[in-house]
């Protein structure tokens, strides 16, 4: 399997090099040259598999012989061994045609664990084979940071620098990152938004001298390995429902477009999806694009669903590249326009193609709180604010019973105790791993949104 850049200038790479590169050298994102397709018999064979076994079958075509099948099998078994639910990603029926896919049973209680527990172990294997070390630089709007740190801590071949927007993540999210005691982990609280953090990471990657000196890599969803690992739970959900007479609608709380793009990849492989519904908070650039055809970045507004406080959804570039029939020149020109003007209108044909498969919905803080309360009153369970945007979308989409609707539950409610208390009048019970972080000392460095300052910090602290 070869991977190509969305901007058409970087050389094609195999999976192991894509893993280590993270961002392509031309500033683009790597995608598979061709989408593997599952035959009907291969699809049917998935139904009796455990989650790690299904992951093996889904991921093997993308990895090829770069990692031997038996080694990949053991990596996946080990990656999911410490999840708190034996099903890994249990799916619960809410009503006749609506399901909730729980993606918060990993060590940091968010859907990012489902990819990063795998990615961390893939890094370890590939680095050992190549006898290399790597410096990982990441940006987080909340959950990626803790999941990446959990996956990479105490790894001698990895030094990790994680940027989060100062004051714009929940206290629980911050403490999950900053209380980890590991000499290879460095937390940076950047004075800015998540988009500023993400831009800083891309700037650092564009410094070729730094990139080569420290062998820079990424764990954000700009790294294809993240997307690949997330394709699995879309197949898991579809096969768990076991209703061949209905197609699927996936409602996905969406910020950086990585999670929902993994669903798109599953669709390209043959999963029968009728529609993907992008659920967002008031930072609804994608919903506005789907409604109007115009993508314009506005100022980021802080909300009670902070992991989606994003205006620049990096992975949307992967979708545009696919819809543009892999025309890297057109994508490169479009993304340069968006970068300089904060606004772009992609071709009318591409907009119509995207709208055939994607729809958008956004919820303000009041609707999120109301949805958390309503779900608790009707289902007896708490949901986090991000999941609530998806549930709100499903309630608006209630009349569509010709399909099975799957809402992705992306984080444990205890990660957002203030929002839950404001919604239902009490705080959720914290799992034991969250109780511990309030007894530990935090360690992080506040830096201005300045390339030179961040670069110097990385130089001084690189192991």
Rosetta blueprint (number, residue, H / E / L):
1 X L
2 X L
3 X E
4 X E
5 X E
6 X L
7 X L
8 X L
9 X L
10 X L
11 X L
12 X L
13 X E
14 X L
15 X H
16 X H
17 X H
18 X H
19 X H
20 X H
21 X H
22 X L
23 X L
24 X L
25 X L
26 X L
27 X L
28 X L
29 X L
30 X E
31 X E
32 X E
33 X L
34 X L
35 X L
36 X L
37 X L
38 X L
39 X L
40 X H
41 X H
42 X H
43 X H
44 X H
45 X H
46 X H
47 X H
48 X H
49 X L
50 X L
51 X H
52 X H
53 X H
54 X H
55 X H
56 X H
57 X H
58 X H
59 X H
60 X H
61 X H
62 X H
63 X H
64 X H
65 X H
66 X H
67 X L
68 X L
69 X H
70 X H
71 X H
72 X H
73 X H
74 X H
75 X H
76 X H
77 X H
78 X H
79 X H
80 X L
81 X L
82 X L
83 X L
84 X L
85 X L
86 X L
87 X L
88 X L
89 X L
90 X L
91 X E
92 X E
93 X E
94 X E
95 X E
96 X L
97 X L
98 X E
99 X E
100 X E
101 X E
102 X E
103 X L
104 X L
105 X L
106 X L
107 X L
108 X L
109 X L
110 X E
111 X L
112 X L
113 X H
114 X H
115 X H
116 X H
117 X H
118 X H
119 X H
120 X H
121 X H
122 X H
123 X H
124 X H
125 X H
126 X H
127 X H
128 X H
129 X H
130 X H
131 X L
132 X L
133 X L
134 X E
135 X E
136 X E
137 X E
138 X E
139 X E
140 X E
141 X L
142 X L
143 X H
144 X H
145 X H
146 X H
147 X H
148 X H
149 X H
150 X H
151 X H
152 X H
153 X L
154 X L
155 X L
156 X L
157 X L
158 X E
159 X E
160 X E
161 X E
162 X E
163 X E
164 X E
165 X E
166 X L
167 X L
168 X L
169 X L
170 X L
171 X H
172 X H
173 X H
174 X H
175 X H
176 X H
177 X H
178 X H
179 X L
180 X L
181 X L
182 X L
183 X L
184 X L
185 X E
186 X E
187 X E
188 X E
189 X E
190 X E
191 X E
192 X L
193 X L
194 X H
195 X H
196 X H
197 X H
198 X H
199 X H
200 X H
201 X H
202 X H
203 X H
204 X H
205 X H
206 X H
207 X L
208 X H
209 X H
210 X H
211 X H
212 X H
213 X H
214 X H
215 X L
216 X E
217 X E
218 X L
219 X L
220 X L
221 X L
222 X L
223 X L
224 X H
225 X H
226 X H
227 X H
228 X H
229 X H
230 X H
231 X H
232 X H
233 X H
234 X H
235 X H
236 X H
237 X H
238 X H
239 X H
240 X H
241 X H
242 X L
243 X L
244 X L
245 X L
246 X L
247 X L
248 X E
249 X E
250 X E
251 X E
252 X E
253 X E
254 X L
255 X L
256 X L
257 X L
258 X H
259 X H
260 X H
261 X H
262 X H
263 X H
264 X H
265 X H
266 X H
267 X H
268 X H
269 X H
270 X L
271 X L
272 X L
273 X E
274 X E
275 X E
276 X E
277 X E
278 X E
279 X E
280 X E
281 X L
282 X L
283 X L
284 X L
285 X H
286 X H
287 X H
288 X H
289 X H
290 X H
291 X H
292 X H
293 X L
294 X L
295 X E
296 X E
297 X L
298 X L
299 X L
300 X L
301 X L
302 X L
303 X L
304 X L
305 X L
306 X H
307 X H
308 X H
309 X L
310 X L
311 X L
312 X L
313 X L
314 X L
315 X L
316 X H
317 X H
318 X H
319 X H
320 X H
321 X H
322 X H
323 X H
324 X L
325 X L
326 X L
327 X L
328 X H
329 X H
330 X H
331 X H
332 X H
333 X H
334 X H
335 X H
336 X H
337 X H
338 X H
339 X H
340 X H
341 X H
342 X L
343 X E
344 X E
345 X L
346 X L
347 X L
348 X H
349 X H
350 X H
351 X H
352 X H
353 X H
354 X H
355 X H
356 X H
357 X H
358 X E
359 X E
360 X E
361 X E
362 X E
363 X L
364 X L
365 X H
366 X H
367 X H
368 X H
369 X H
370 X H
371 X H
372 X H
373 X H
374 X H
375 X H
376 X H
377 X H
378 X H
379 X H
380 X L
381 X L
382 X L
383 X L
384 X L
385 X H
386 X H
387 X H
388 X H
389 X H
390 X H
391 X H
392 X H
393 X H
394 X H
395 X H
396 X H
397 X L
398 X L
399 X L
400 X L
401 X L
402 X L
403 X L
404 X E
405 X E
406 X E
407 X E
408 X E
409 X E
410 X L
411 X E
412 X L
413 X H
414 X H
415 X H
416 X H
417 X H
418 X H
419 X H
420 X H
421 X H
422 X H
423 X H
424 X H
425 X L
426 X L
427 X L
428 X L
429 X L
430 X L
431 X L
432 X H
433 X H
434 X H
435 X H
436 X H
437 X H
438 X L
439 X L
440 X L
441 X L
442 X L
443 X L
444 X L
445 X E
446 X E
447 X E
448 X E
449 X L
450 X L
451 X H
452 X H
453 X H
454 X H
455 X H
456 X H
457 X H
458 X H
459 X H
460 X H
461 X H
462 X L
463 X L
